Amino acid sequence: MTEVLSVKIDKDMVKIIEEVAREEGTEKSPAARKLLALGAKQWRMEKAIGLVVAGKASVWKASEIAGVSLREFLEVLNGRKIPWVKVSPEDLEEEIRRVKREAT
């Protein structure tokens, strides 16, 4: 299902849309839809990353928000050097003690 949406855009954006249309051999409307889709995808990714950084979403939920697989989302986080494993110092110390006990 499609819907007509009327928006005002500045001249610089019109130039970009025209450039994309020329390069892809298409009209301005498909070029604008393509750019809008790319921007929406990027916006969802940034929103999802922000939720993970703020501790408001798991990486699994954030990958769903971003509209990508968990693996792809983790690759983005790793590429940006954003830690996604949250372990408190206390939990880490307890795990070290547990492993030492099991090793003896």
Helices and strands as residue ranges (DSSP letters): H 11-24, H 28-53, H 59-66, H 70-79, H 89-103
